[in-house]
């Protein structure tokens, strides 16, 4: 993992809201957030160094979180060093595919 001062992750509130709404521990989402803030990813290869199962779907990067229990759908601006959280989904919600319109 390459590091920089910090990456702008927009928005952490979405991660916390998901954890509260689904009565699930926030720890896996917090761990992802902390790691992403310190990363300096330049491309999907860099992302996969930290998250080997991250996938590119259209213009979105999808992370498996919490032992594959959740999906985190993001858009990453490598040039601007910003990560935009589009959706946090359960496995079932992810499989329904409605989120793909955003990517």
Secondary structure, 3 states (H helix, E strand, C coil): CCECCCCEEECHHHHHHHHHHCCCCCHHHHHHHHHHHHECCCCHHHHHHHCCCCEEECCEEEEEECCCCEEEEEEEECCCCEEEEEEEEEHHHHHHCHHHHHC
